[in-house]
Amino acid sequence: MKERILIVGGGLSGLTLAYLLSKRNIEAKVLEASPRLGGRIQTIKGTLETPLELGATWFSDMHKNMFNLLNELGLQKYEQFSKGKSLFQTKSFEPPQEFFVPASQSPSYRIADGTQALIDALANQLDNENIKLNTKVKAITDIGNALEVKISKGQKIQADKVILCVPPQLVDSQIQFSPELPNSVTKVLPTVHTWMAGSIKFVLEYNNPFWRNNGHSGMLFSHSGIVSEMHDHTNAKENKFGFTGFLNGGAISYSQEVRKEFVIRQLSELLGNEVLNYSSYSDKVWSDKFVVSESQTILRPHQNNGHSLSQNSYMNDKLFFSGTETATEFGGYMEGAIISAFKVNKRIKLVSKE
Ligand SMILES: Cc1cc2nc3c(=O)[nH]c(=O)nc-3n(C[C@H](O)[C@H](O)[C@H](O)COP(=O)(O)OP(=O)(O)OC[C@H]3O[C@@H](n4cnc5c(N)ncnc54)[C@H](O)[C@@H]3O)c2cc1C
């Protein structure tokens, strides 16, 4: 059977696109290589059921498409907590500097119940049958009136149109095209920076916000400790508590147990012994096969995001690029993922049924 549309990648871009198409009564099948939806969005629950973000967390007033999508899906946002003393550690042998974030500053927002709530809400709008997990796309062949897509289990699926909602670097390293994509495109794909690839995010959960009670915001920036950036991670109802943040790049060489030890040591020196009473710790190194290709080159942040060649269609208007790294505005961010889906949705014209 021939599908009308195949979407490669079940992250924010792929799911937003499937949702937009469903509003036009166009069925699309989402093929996701990993065992879960969300891609670089991943909210886990701590032992006390606190939503903890291992991936994307914040957005701002500039992200209008994100605001609109959340409203449309009936999801709530709330401001990132930043009241109280914040800390800046310049050197390990000097006490941290204290600073206060002005209340007038444009806030960062989070999604109530976790960023995953957005992924779940989009998936809930789709027919379960149209979401295929553990389904990696390996090859795409132009067979004239359709594209033939080869997936991990050796099966082949035909479709009128295929939209690639995966980081361009992975398109290059994981998918074989026949006939090959133009030279200009294959040259650019490995040079498109994938936002946050290689980063390490940690989460810590507590049964009380002891730092708030001691006048701290929970915000920390450090040039000297394993934690390079940290924020309060209290939920929207303010009844579940924790921290989230990033570890410095060197932490990749330690085991998770050692990373945890270093995190707890740094934070207890800064915020006191209550740090030791955590309920759960987790972290994630974002360098698995669903985010980066094996042969990594060093790229500038956002290099070639929104490249003009990713705005074109290929294989006689049957193959399109989406995904945040193809967005010409806010490339790399959740807003970019949504923008890219809106753009491709507009460009997909089907002859009948609509
Ligand atoms: C640690 C971290 C923190 C972040 N923080 C923020 C933040 O605070 N604010 C913000 O706006 N953004 C943040 N981001 C970025 C944000 O997560 C991304 O912009 C957004 O989620 C990208 O969505 P996407 O759908 O374009 O790509 P992805 O989420 O990467 O989705 C691509 C999907 O394609 C799948 N896939 C890959 N190859 C194949 C294949 N061959 N076949 C089928 N499926 C395949 C992958 O498994 C993945 O699910 C963060 C990212 C990370 C990792």
The ligand as an SDF file (V2000), in Angstrom:
LIG
                    3D

 53 58  0  0  0  0  0  0  0  0999 V2000
   20.1140   18.9340   26.5920 C   0  0  0  0  0  0  0  0  0  0  0  0
   19.2810   19.7910   25.6830 C   0  0  0  0  0  0  0  0  0  0  0  0
   18.7410   20.9640   26.1690 C   0  0  0  0  0  0  0  0  0  0  0  0
   17.9450   21.7640   25.3310 C   0  0  0  0  0  0  0  0  0  0  0  0
   17.3750   22.8900   25.8630 N   0  0  0  0  0  0  0  0  0  0  0  0
   16.5480   23.6200   25.0920 C   0  0  0  0  0  0  0  0  0  0  0  0
   15.8190   24.7040   25.6720 C   0  0  0  0  0  0  0  0  0  0  0  0
   15.8850   24.9540   26.8820 O   0  0  0  0  0  0  0  0  0  0  0  0
   15.0130   25.4320   24.8500 N   0  0  0  0  0  0  0  0  0  0  0  0
   14.8750   25.1330   23.5110 C   0  0  0  0  0  0  0  0  0  0  0  0
   14.1100   25.8330   22.8110 O   0  0  0  0  0  0  0  0  0  0  0  0
   15.5330   24.0920   22.9530 N   0  0  0  0  0  0  0  0  0  0  0  0
   16.3520   23.3360   23.7170 C   0  0  0  0  0  0  0  0  0  0  0  0
   16.9780   22.2430   23.1790 N   0  0  0  0  0  0  0  0  0  0  0  0
   16.8090   21.9850   21.7350 C   0  0  0  0  0  0  0  0  0  0  0  0
   15.4660   21.3050   21.4330 C   0  0  0  0  0  0  0  0  0  0  0  0
   15.4120   20.1130   22.1470 O   0  0  0  0  0  0  0  0  0  0  0  0
   15.3510   21.0480   19.9360 C   0  0  0  0  0  0  0  0  0  0  0  0
   15.3450   22.2970   19.2520 O   0  0  0  0  0  0  0  0  0  0  0  0
   14.0900   20.3210   19.4790 C   0  0  0  0  0  0  0  0  0  0  0  0
   13.6560   19.3740   20.4030 O   0  0  0  0  0  0  0  0  0  0  0  0
   14.3910   19.7000   18.1120 C   0  0  0  0  0  0  0  0  0  0  0  0
   13.2800   19.0160   17.5980 O   0  0  0  0  0  0  0  0  0  0  0  0
   13.4080   18.2790   16.1790 P   0  0  0  0  0  0  0  0  0  0  0  0
   12.1390   17.5550   15.9830 O   0  0  0  0  0  0  0  0  0  0  0  0
   13.8290   19.2570   15.1420 O   0  0  0  0  0  0  0  0  0  0  0  0
   14.6460   17.2610   16.3260 O   0  0  0  0  0  0  0  0  0  0  0  0
   14.8670   16.0520   17.3330 P   0  0  0  0  0  0  0  0  0  0  0  0
   14.2590   16.3230   18.6510 O   0  0  0  0  0  0  0  0  0  0  0  0
   16.3280   15.7680   17.2890 O   0  0  0  0  0  0  0  0  0  0  0  0
   14.0540   14.8480   16.6760 O   0  0  0  0  0  0  0  0  0  0  0  0
   14.5680   14.0600   15.6500 C   0  0  0  0  0  0  0  0  0  0  0  0
   14.0430   12.6410   15.8260 C   0  0  0  0  0  0  0  0  0  0  0  0
   14.4580   11.8610   14.7010 O   0  0  0  0  0  0  0  0  0  0  0  0
   14.7980   10.5570   15.1510 C   0  0  0  0  0  0  0  0  0  0  0  0
   15.6770    9.9650   14.1370 N   0  0  0  0  0  0  0  0  0  0  0  0
   16.9970   10.1920   13.9250 C   0  0  0  0  0  0  0  0  0  0  0  0
   17.4300    9.4650   12.8690 N   0  0  0  0  0  0  0  0  0  0  0  0
   16.3690    8.7890   12.3930 C   0  0  0  0  0  0  0  0  0  0  0  0
   16.1820    7.8650   11.3020 C   0  0  0  0  0  0  0  0  0  0  0  0
   17.1930    7.5260   10.4830 N   0  0  0  0  0  0  0  0  0  0  0  0
   14.9420    7.3200   11.1140 N   0  0  0  0  0  0  0  0  0  0  0  0
   13.8950    7.6700   11.9240 C   0  0  0  0  0  0  0  0  0  0  0  0
   14.0370    8.5200   12.9590 N   0  0  0  0  0  0  0  0  0  0  0  0
   15.2500    9.0920   13.1880 C   0  0  0  0  0  0  0  0  0  0  0  0
   15.4690   10.8110   16.4980 C   0  0  0  0  0  0  0  0  0  0  0  0
   15.4730    9.6490   17.2960 O   0  0  0  0  0  0  0  0  0  0  0  0
   14.5970   11.9430   17.0670 C   0  0  0  0  0  0  0  0  0  0  0  0
   13.5240   11.4350   17.8250 O   0  0  0  0  0  0  0  0  0  0  0  0
   17.7300   21.3920   23.9840 C   0  0  0  0  0  0  0  0  0  0  0  0
   18.2810   20.2020   23.5020 C   0  0  0  0  0  0  0  0  0  0  0  0
   19.0310   19.3980   24.3460 C   0  0  0  0  0  0  0  0  0  0  0  0
   19.5910   18.0840   23.8310 C   0  0  0  0  0  0  0  0  0  0  0  0
  1  2  1  0
  2  3  1  0
  2 52  2  0
  3  4  2  0
  4  5  1  0
  4 50  1  0
  5  6  2  0
  6  7  1  0
  6 13  1  0
  7  8  2  0
  7  9  1  0
  9 10  1  0
 10 11  2  0
 10 12  1  0
 12 13  2  0
 13 14  1  0
 14 15  1  0
 14 50  1  0
 15 16  1  0
 16 17  1  0
 16 18  1  0
 18 19  1  0
 18 20  1  0
 20 21  1  0
 20 22  1  0
 22 23  1  0
 23 24  1  0
 24 25  2  0
 24 26  1  0
 24 27  1  0
 27 28  1  0
 28 29  2  0
 28 30  1  0
 28 31  1  0
 31 32  1  0
 32 33  1  0
 33 34  1  0
 33 48  1  0
 34 35  1  0
 35 36  1  0
 35 46  1  0
 36 37  1  0
 36 45  1  0
 37 38  2  0
 38 39  1  0
 39 40  1  0
 39 45  2  0
 40 41  1  0
 40 42  2  0
 42 43  1  0
 43 44  2  0
 44 45  1  0
 46 47  1  0
 46 48  1  0
 48 49  1  0
 50 51  2  0
 51 52  1  0
 52 53  1  0
M  END
$$$$
